[in-house]
Amino acid sequence: RGKKKLLKKTTNKKMPKYQVLYFQIPGRANQIRLLLSLVGADWEDKFVAQEEWGKIKEDQPFGQMPVLKHGDFTLAQGNAIMSYIGQQEGAWPKDPKESATSLSIFIAVDDIRSLIGKIAFSKSAEEKKELVTQLLTQTVPKSIRYFNRIRGEKKFFFGDDVTAADITLFDALFQSSALLPEIKKLIEEDEATKKWFEGVQSNENVATYLKNAEPLFKAYLEYLKSRQ
């Protein structure tokens, strides 16, 4: 049922390898790595050191990362990258209304991502406390209600298959819970969200990626703790 609602996966055997340019941290590139892993694409990381970034920054679209390279095509902006991969790899709805809904989910998830970024790099304990309170009492609970309403009784947002929209929300909540254990409690307290979250996490390709990414997350969390 689910796959009939999604765009067909591009079957060109000469498809080039995807390359993800980003710092050696989860951050904004993690959802991209997760999606590429989910669909079983041929891809690789191109980790960029801070000193290297200063040299190549002006050569990148918008002077930002993450950046996706796919053959002679270069694309920036995480949500655009996720849309491109989703459409190329059969993880994006083909119905125009559902496609627009998928995009709306990405925009809404950015509220969580932006707040997590501010918390991770907050300049004072007082500022961090205020942001954490906002995240735990307003942003995440409200988002959970809205996303549950969109998903309804479906297993995932657009049926029986995990799509790019599921991955972006899963990644935001997963990274949030790694930084703040209280997020995990909010997920577990909501039965529908817990079932959906575990459904994404138990996908074989997703689980394999998360296992392999454990050292990356551990190093990043240790770095954040060292800044406190």
Secondary structure, 3 states (H helix, E strand, C coil): CCHHHECCCCCCCCCCCEEEEECCCCHHHHHHHHHHHHCCCCEEEEECCHHHHHHHHHHCHHHCCCEEEECCEEEECHHHHHHHHHHHCCCCECCHHHHHHHHHHHHHHHHHHHHHHHHHCCCCHHHHHHHHHHHHHHHHHHHHHHHHHHHCCCCECCECCCCHHHHHHHHHHHHHHHHCHHHHHHHHHCHHHHHHHHHHHCCHHHHHHHHHCHHHHHHHHHHHHHHC
